[in-house]
Amino acid sequence: MNQDRPGREPRSALANLGIFLAVLPFNVLPAGYAWLAVGIGGWAATKNGEQPTLPVWEIAGSGSALLAVALGLAWGRFRAAAAAQVGLTAVLMAWLLSAYS
């Protein structure tokens, strides 16, 4: 890879913040879906007197969608926004999984 080529440097902090804030509303869709799957699944199980089971596919699918967004941000050289996306995804998934521990 040629490091002397112009235009391949990482984006500025303001550009990272702007793209992260622009992508944040779209993150609500997969994150909200996972939150609903965990909440409604737990509610339905306790209403029927059963132990709640972890909705693995829903959590894995929504986490994968959020990490795909982070990969796209990193590919577009928005590395700080991608790191924040991965961090928020990890926090969300840990919070959702904590309901089953």
LOVOKE-283685 format. One record per residue (C-alpha): x, y, z; residue number from 1. Coordinates in nm, 3 decimals, always signed. Layout:
<rs>
R       xx       yy       zz    k
R        X        Y        Z  NUM
...
</rs>
This chain:
<rs>
R       xx       yy       zz    k
R   +0.000   +0.000   +0.000    1
R   +0.137   +0.339   -0.096    2
R   +0.141   +0.570   +0.206    3
R   +0.232   +0.873   -0.006    4
R   -0.101   +0.884   -0.185    5
R   -0.308   +1.187   -0.077    6
R   -0.658   +1.148   +0.058    7
R   -0.611   +0.824   +0.252    8
R   -0.560   +0.974   +0.597    9
R   -0.823   +0.914   +0.868   10
R   -1.113   +1.156   +0.894   11
R   -1.115   +1.445   +1.141   12
R   -1.275   +1.425   +1.484   13
R   -1.559   +1.652   +1.375   14
R   -1.629   +1.433   +1.070   15
R   -1.629   +1.122   +1.292   16
R   -1.870   +1.283   +1.535   17
R   -2.096   +1.400   +1.254   18
R   -2.119   +1.062   +1.084   19
R   -2.169   +0.885   +1.417   20
R   -2.460   +1.115   +1.502   21
R   -2.601   +1.070   +1.152   22
R   -2.590   +0.689   +1.180   23
R   -2.723   +0.679   +1.537   24
R   -3.095   +0.703   +1.446   25
R   -3.057   +0.401   +1.215   26
R   -2.901   +0.204   +1.500   27
R   -3.230   +0.227   +1.685   28
R   -3.391   -0.026   +1.450   29
R   -3.174   -0.334   +1.521   30
R   -3.111   -0.231   +1.883   31
R   -3.481   -0.176   +1.945   32
R   -3.564   -0.509   +1.785   33
R   -3.324   -0.691   +2.018   34
R   -3.460   -0.504   +2.319   35
R   -3.818   -0.593   +2.223   36
R   -3.727   -0.958   +2.162   37
R   -3.569   -0.985   +2.506   38
R   -3.847   -0.793   +2.682   39
R   -4.145   -0.954   +2.515   40
R   -3.991   -1.302   +2.533   41
R   -3.925   -1.264   +2.904   42
R   -4.269   -1.119   +2.968   43
R   -4.445   -1.399   +2.779   44
R   -4.245   -1.668   +2.956   45
R   -4.314   -1.531   +3.305   46
R   -4.681   -1.482   +3.221   47
R   -4.704   -1.853   +3.131   48
R   -4.509   -1.954   +3.442   49
R   -4.201   -2.066   +3.248   50
R   -3.837   -1.971   +3.270   51
R   -3.744   -1.711   +3.007   52
R   -3.512   -1.837   +2.735   53
R   -3.249   -1.627   +2.567   54
R   -3.352   -1.518   +2.213   55
R   -3.016   -1.607   +2.061   56
R   -3.097   -1.544   +1.694   57
R   -3.254   -1.207   +1.761   58
R   -2.960   -1.085   +1.967   59
R   -2.703   -1.229   +1.726   60
R   -2.881   -1.081   +1.425   61
R   -2.917   -0.733   +1.568   62
R   -2.560   -0.736   +1.701   63
R   -2.437   -0.842   +1.357   64
R   -2.628   -0.559   +1.192   65
R   -2.477   -0.307   +1.433   66
R   -2.127   -0.446   +1.378   67
R   -2.180   -0.433   +1.001   68
R   -2.248   -0.060   +1.037   69
R   -1.922   -0.030   +1.232   70
R   -1.738   -0.218   +0.957   71
R   -1.880   +0.022   +0.699   72
R   -1.770   +0.319   +0.905   73
R   -1.419   +0.177   +0.938   74
R   -1.407   +0.110   +0.565   75
R   -1.497   +0.475   +0.507   76
R   -1.205   +0.576   +0.732   77
R   -1.433   +0.691   +1.015   78
R   -1.235   +0.488   +1.265   79
R   -1.336   +0.676   +1.581   80
R   -1.704   +0.648   +1.485   81
R   -1.655   +0.276   +1.419   82
R   -1.489   +0.231   +1.758   83
R   -1.778   +0.412   +1.928   84
R   -2.025   +0.194   +1.735   85
R   -1.851   -0.125   +1.849   86
R   -1.840   +0.003   +2.207   87
R   -2.210   +0.086   +2.212   88
R   -2.293   -0.250   +2.056   89
R   -2.091   -0.432   +2.323   90
R   -2.260   -0.237   +2.601   91
R   -2.607   -0.302   +2.456   92
R   -2.549   -0.673   +2.411   93
R   -2.404   -0.708   +2.763   94
R   -2.704   -0.522   +2.904   95
R   -2.949   -0.742   +2.715   96
R   -2.770   -1.061   +2.818   97
R   -2.759   -0.950   +3.183   98
R   -3.136   -1.004   +3.202   99
R   -3.072   -1.378   +3.171  100
R   -2.795   -1.420   +3.426  101
</rs>
